Amino acid sequence: MVLSEPGRLEQVAFPVPDVADEGAILEVEAASVCGTDLSLYKGTSNMGVLPVVLGHEVAGTIVDGAAETLDRWGVGVGDRVSPEPYLPCNDCGDCLQGHYHMCSEGRLYGITLPTHVKPSLWGGYGEYMYLHPKSRVHAVSDDISPKAACLSSVIGNGVRWISRKGKVSPGDSVAIVGPGAQGLASTIVAKEAGADPLVVMGLSADEKNLEVGEAVGATHTLYTDEDDVAERAIDIAGGSGFDVVVVTAPAEAAVHLAIDVVRPRGRLVQVGLLGSDASIPLDNIVGDEITLLGGRGQAGDVEKAMNVLERNADDVARINTHTFAIAEAETAIHRQLPGEQFDPDIVHAVLVPGEI
């Protein structure tokens, strides 16, 4: 499925390339619909290069590949894998320092690799996907469902924000503001890290998301649009605030709430993109010596995420609440956007081959 322009997805056929010399072919088992996909469809994201085969949260089976490439990845034909979204050059300064998510070439599957760049099959919204030899690929065991496996990089984000940035330790109090897929993945990672209490916060309209939050490990959930939410959250944390707060919600109000509930000398990890400048109470950050950290996507975090996924596969699968055929990708997108087709029960949608 090619996003040819904002608001238009088309079925387009491309030849499956010969990978005898390099790279591999992935037969797609599942591709989940990320919030970035929704923004690209709406035309509100400045990240994408169109036309593009969408889909960067993907899992599938290797059906063909160059021997050298597969040996480097440690996999073979017939193995199930999940590729990371970032395609590093491995030559720029950031890549050489391990920050390949900031690679100067800015290549991301399903986002910045358009169809006019051969072999065109750069995303998971299709039957097959081409994997470049510089891809970072992770083996998936046979007992992990496709709807869980395709979220490997989302769990990787949670590992980065909770463990690497937040440095959460057993017994730390953690709040997650924003119960979308990224926030729920962070909840699973925080539970694994031993966070207690673990509070997930969202709007009243996020009721289904918060229910999933409770199911995957949150000790408490709170509605951010109710009165005195900050005071109630702080009470749950013991009266002084949270050791770590992760903000995945793309809203300035969420940032303000996070600053209100993080404890003095606590850590605030901001990952939700607002799309514009925000006004924040800098004096509070200075006076309380709050550590404010930005968090992008995963870089070297999916290895640990695969272990988290293995131990929590059923919980990870709960994030993908609704399944659609890949051919119904546009319907899946519309069901998650404001409008007549919007379905508030969808937490996160996953696309699979064939008919549903």
C-alpha positions as CSV (number, residue, x, y, z in Angstrom):
1,M,0.0,0.0,0.0
2,V,1.6,3.2,-1.2
3,L,0.9,6.6,0.3
4,S,1.1,8.6,-2.9
5,E,0.0,11.8,-1.3
6,P,-1.6,12.8,2.0
7,G,-5.0,11.2,2.3
8,R,-4.5,8.7,-0.5
9,L,-3.4,5.1,-0.2
10,E,-3.1,3.0,-3.4
11,Q,-2.4,-0.6,-4.1
12,V,0.7,-0.7,-6.3
13,A,2.6,-3.8,-7.5
14,F,6.4,-3.9,-7.5
15,P,8.7,-6.7,-8.6
16,V,10.4,-8.6,-5.8
17,P,14.1,-7.9,-6.3
18,D,16.9,-10.4,-6.7
19,V,18.8,-10.6,-3.5
20,A,21.5,-13.1,-4.5
21,D,24.2,-10.5,-3.9
22,E,23.0,-8.5,-0.9
23,G,20.0,-7.9,1.3
24,A,17.0,-10.1,2.0
25,I,13.3,-10.5,1.4
26,L,10.8,-10.5,4.3
27,E,7.4,-12.0,3.8
28,V,5.3,-9.8,6.1
29,E,3.3,-11.4,8.9
30,A,2.2,-8.1,10.5
31,A,2.7,-4.4,10.4
32,S,1.2,-2.2,13.0
33,V,-0.2,1.3,12.3
34,C,2.0,3.8,14.1
35,G,1.0,7.3,15.0
36,T,3.6,8.5,12.5
37,D,1.7,6.6,9.8
38,L,-1.4,8.5,10.8
39,S,0.4,11.9,10.7
40,L,1.9,11.0,7.3
41,Y,-1.6,10.2,6.0
42,K,-3.0,13.4,7.3
43,G,-0.1,15.4,5.9
44,T,0.8,16.9,9.2
45,S,4.2,15.2,9.5
46,N,7.4,16.7,8.1
47,M,9.2,13.4,8.3
48,G,8.1,11.5,5.3
49,V,9.1,11.4,1.7
50,L,6.3,10.4,-0.7
51,P,5.3,8.3,-2.4
52,V,6.2,5.6,0.1
53,V,5.1,2.1,1.1
54,L,4.1,2.7,4.7
55,G,4.9,0.4,7.7
56,H,7.9,0.5,10.0
57,E,6.7,-1.6,12.8
58,V,7.0,-5.0,11.1
59,A,7.6,-8.7,11.6
60,G,7.8,-11.5,9.2
61,T,9.7,-14.5,7.8
62,I,12.9,-14.4,5.7
63,V,12.1,-16.1,2.4
64,D,15.2,-15.2,0.4
65,G,18.5,-13.5,1.1
66,A,22.2,-13.2,0.3
67,A,24.3,-15.6,2.3
68,E,26.7,-12.8,3.5
69,T,23.8,-10.6,4.7
70,L,22.1,-13.5,6.5
71,D,25.3,-14.6,8.1
72,R,26.0,-11.1,9.4
73,W,22.5,-11.0,10.9
74,G,22.8,-14.5,12.3
75,V,19.6,-15.7,10.7
76,G,18.6,-17.9,7.7
77,V,15.9,-18.4,5.2
78,G,12.7,-19.5,7.1
79,D,13.6,-17.6,10.2
80,R,11.1,-15.1,11.7
81,V,12.6,-11.6,12.3
82,S,11.6,-8.1,13.1
83,P,13.7,-5.3,11.5
84,E,14.4,-2.0,13.3
85,P,12.9,1.1,11.6
86,Y,16.2,3.0,11.4
87,L,18.5,2.1,8.5
88,P,22.0,3.3,9.4
89,C,24.8,4.3,7.1
90,N,27.4,3.0,9.6
91,D,29.8,5.7,8.3
92,C,28.7,9.1,9.8
93,G,29.8,10.4,13.1
94,D,26.5,9.6,14.9
95,C,26.4,6.0,13.6
96,L,30.0,5.4,14.6
97,Q,29.2,6.6,18.1
98,G,26.2,4.3,18.3
99,H,23.6,7.0,17.8
100,Y,22.4,5.5,14.5
101,H,18.9,6.8,15.1
102,M,20.4,10.2,14.3
103,C,22.2,9.0,11.2
104,S,23.0,11.8,8.8
105,E,21.2,10.0,6.0
106,G,17.9,9.8,7.9
107,R,16.7,6.6,6.4
108,L,13.7,5.0,8.0
109,Y,11.7,2.1,6.6
110,G,8.1,3.1,5.7
111,I,8.8,6.8,6.2
112,T,11.8,8.3,4.3
113,L,12.5,5.7,1.7
114,P,10.3,6.5,-1.3
115,T,9.2,4.1,-4.0
116,H,11.4,5.8,-6.6
117,V,14.4,4.5,-4.6
118,K,14.8,0.9,-5.9
119,P,13.7,-1.7,-5.1
120,S,10.7,0.3,-3.8
121,L,9.5,-2.3,-1.2
122,W,10.7,-0.3,1.8
123,G,7.7,-0.7,4.1
124,G,5.6,-3.3,5.8
125,Y,2.2,-2.4,4.2
126,G,2.6,-5.2,1.7
127,E,3.1,-8.8,1.0
128,Y,6.9,-8.5,0.9
129,M,9.5,-6.1,2.2
130,Y,13.1,-5.6,1.1
131,L,15.7,-5.5,3.9
132,H,18.9,-3.6,3.1
133,P,22.1,-5.4,4.2
134,K,22.8,-2.6,6.7
135,S,19.5,-3.3,8.5
136,R,19.4,-4.2,12.1
137,V,17.4,-7.4,12.3
138,H,16.3,-9.4,15.4
139,A,15.2,-13.0,15.5
140,V,11.7,-13.8,16.7
141,S,10.9,-17.1,18.3
142,D,8.1,-19.2,16.9
143,D,5.9,-18.9,20.0
144,I,5.6,-15.1,19.7
145,S,2.5,-13.9,17.8
146,P,2.9,-11.6,14.8
147,K,0.8,-8.9,16.6
148,A,3.4,-8.9,19.4
149,A,6.5,-9.4,17.3
150,C,5.8,-6.3,15.1
151,L,6.0,-4.1,18.2
152,S,9.7,-5.0,18.9
153,S,10.9,-1.5,18.1
154,V,8.0,0.1,20.2
155,I,9.2,-2.0,23.2
156,G,12.7,-0.8,22.2
157,N,11.5,2.8,22.7
158,G,10.2,1.9,26.1
159,V,13.6,0.4,27.0
160,R,15.3,3.6,25.9
161,W,13.0,5.9,27.8
162,I,12.4,3.9,30.9
163,S,15.8,2.2,31.3
164,R,18.4,4.1,29.4
165,K,17.1,7.7,29.9
166,G,14.9,7.3,33.0
167,K,17.3,4.8,34.8
168,V,14.3,3.2,36.5
169,S,15.3,0.8,39.3
170,P,13.2,-1.5,41.4
171,G,10.9,0.4,43.8
172,D,11.1,3.7,41.8
173,S,7.8,5.5,41.4
174,V,7.0,6.1,37.7
175,A,4.3,8.0,35.9
176,I,3.6,7.7,32.2
177,V,1.6,10.6,30.7
178,G,0.0,9.4,27.5
179,P,-1.5,5.8,27.1
180,G,-1.0,5.3,23.4
181,A,1.1,2.4,22.1
182,Q,4.4,4.1,23.1
183,G,3.1,4.8,26.6
184,L,1.8,1.3,27.0
185,A,5.1,-0.2,25.8
186,S,6.8,2.0,28.4
187,T,4.4,0.6,31.0
188,I,5.5,-2.9,30.2
189,V,9.2,-2.0,30.4
190,A,8.6,-0.1,33.7
191,K,6.8,-3.1,35.2
192,E,9.8,-5.3,34.2
193,A,12.1,-2.8,35.8
194,G,10.3,-3.1,39.1
195,A,8.5,0.3,39.2
196,D,6.1,0.7,42.0
197,P,3.8,2.6,42.0
198,L,3.4,2.7,38.3
199,V,0.8,5.2,37.2
200,V,-0.5,5.7,33.6
201,M,-2.4,8.9,32.8
202,G,-4.6,9.9,29.9
203,L,-7.8,11.7,28.9
204,S,-11.3,10.5,29.7
205,A,-11.5,9.6,25.9
206,D,-8.6,7.2,26.5
207,E,-10.7,4.8,28.6
208,K,-9.9,1.7,26.5
209,N,-6.2,2.6,26.5
210,L,-6.1,3.0,30.2
211,E,-7.8,-0.4,30.6
212,V,-5.0,-1.9,28.6
213,G,-2.6,0.0,30.8
214,E,-4.0,-1.7,33.9
215,A,-3.9,-5.1,32.2
216,V,-0.2,-4.8,31.3
217,G,1.1,-3.6,34.6
218,A,-0.1,-0.2,35.8
219,T,-0.8,-0.1,39.5
220,H,-3.1,3.0,39.0
221,T,-4.6,4.9,36.1
222,L,-5.8,8.5,36.2
223,Y,-7.8,10.8,34.0
224,T,-5.8,13.9,33.3
225,D,-8.9,16.0,32.5
226,E,-10.4,15.5,35.9
227,D,-9.9,17.9,38.8
228,D,-6.9,17.7,41.1
229,V,-5.2,15.0,39.0
230,A,-1.7,16.2,40.0
231,E,-2.5,16.1,43.7
232,R,-4.0,12.6,43.4
233,A,-1.0,11.4,41.5
234,I,1.4,12.8,44.0
235,D,-0.5,11.2,46.8
236,I,-0.1,7.8,45.0
237,A,3.6,8.5,44.8
238,G,3.9,9.0,48.6
239,G,3.5,12.8,48.7
240,S,6.7,14.0,47.1
241,G,6.2,13.2,43.5
242,F,7.5,10.6,41.1
243,D,11.1,9.5,40.6
244,V,10.6,9.3,36.9
245,V,7.9,10.7,34.6
246,V,7.8,9.8,30.9
247,V,5.6,12.0,28.6
248,T,4.5,10.3,25.4
249,A,1.4,12.5,24.9
250,P,1.9,15.1,22.2
251,A,0.4,18.0,24.2
252,E,1.8,20.9,26.1
253,A,-0.7,20.3,28.9
254,A,1.0,16.9,29.4
255,V,4.4,18.5,29.8
256,H,3.0,20.9,32.5
257,L,1.4,18.0,34.3
258,A,4.6,16.0,34.3
259,I,6.5,19.0,35.8
260,D,3.9,19.2,38.4
261,V,4.1,15.6,39.5
262,V,7.8,14.8,39.2
263,R,9.6,15.0,42.5
264,P,12.5,17.4,43.3
265,R,15.6,16.0,41.6
266,G,13.5,13.6,39.7
267,R,13.8,12.7,36.0
268,L,11.4,13.8,33.2
269,V,11.7,12.1,29.9
270,Q,9.9,14.0,27.1
271,V,9.2,12.0,24.0
272,G,5.9,13.3,22.7
273,L,6.4,15.7,19.8
274,L,4.3,18.8,20.1
275,G,4.8,20.2,16.6
276,S,5.4,23.7,17.9
277,D,7.2,25.6,20.6
278,A,5.9,25.2,24.1
279,S,6.0,27.4,27.2
280,I,7.2,25.6,30.3
281,P,7.8,26.7,33.9
282,L,11.6,26.8,33.7
283,D,11.9,28.2,37.2
284,N,10.3,25.0,38.6
285,I,12.8,22.8,36.7
286,V,15.7,24.9,38.0
287,G,14.4,25.2,41.6
288,D,13.5,21.5,41.9
289,E,16.7,20.5,40.0
290,I,14.6,18.3,37.7
291,T,16.5,16.5,35.1
292,L,14.8,17.1,31.7
293,L,15.7,14.6,29.0
294,G,14.6,14.4,25.4
295,G,14.0,10.9,24.0
296,R,13.9,9.8,20.4
297,G,13.5,6.3,19.0
298,Q,15.6,3.3,19.9
299,A,19.3,2.9,19.2
300,G,20.8,-0.3,20.6
301,D,17.8,-0.9,22.7
302,V,15.9,-3.5,20.7
303,E,18.2,-6.3,21.8
304,K,17.0,-5.8,25.4
305,A,13.5,-5.2,24.1
306,M,13.4,-8.7,22.5
307,N,14.0,-10.2,25.9
308,V,11.3,-8.1,27.4
309,L,9.0,-9.1,24.6
310,E,9.8,-12.8,25.1
311,R,8.8,-12.6,28.7
312,N,5.7,-10.4,28.2
313,A,4.5,-11.5,24.7
314,D,0.8,-11.7,25.7
315,D,0.9,-8.2,27.3
316,V,2.7,-6.7,24.3
317,A,0.0,-8.3,22.0
318,R,-2.7,-6.6,24.0
319,I,-1.5,-3.2,22.6
320,N,-2.6,-4.2,19.1
321,T,-6.3,-4.4,19.9
322,H,-7.7,-4.5,16.4
323,T,-6.6,-6.4,13.3
324,F,-7.2,-5.4,9.6
325,A,-6.1,-6.8,6.3
326,I,-3.2,-4.9,4.7
327,A,-5.6,-4.1,1.8
328,E,-7.8,-2.4,4.4
329,A,-5.0,-0.1,5.6
330,E,-6.9,3.0,4.7
331,T,-9.9,1.8,6.7
332,A,-7.7,1.1,9.7
333,I,-6.2,4.6,9.5
334,H,-9.6,6.3,9.2
335,R,-10.9,4.3,12.2
336,Q,-8.1,6.0,14.2
337,L,-8.6,9.5,13.0
338,P,-11.3,12.0,14.1
339,G,-14.3,11.8,11.9
340,E,-17.3,9.7,11.1
341,Q,-15.3,6.4,11.0
342,F,-13.4,7.0,14.3
343,D,-13.5,4.0,16.6
344,P,-12.6,5.0,20.2
345,D,-12.1,1.3,21.1
346,I,-9.0,1.0,18.9
347,V,-5.8,1.4,21.0
348,H,-3.5,0.3,18.2
349,A,-4.2,-1.4,14.9
350,V,-2.2,-4.1,13.2
351,L,-2.3,-5.1,9.5
352,V,-1.9,-8.7,8.3
353,P,-1.8,-10.3,4.9
354,G,-4.9,-11.9,3.3
355,E,-8.5,-11.5,4.3
356,I,-9.8,-11.0,7.9
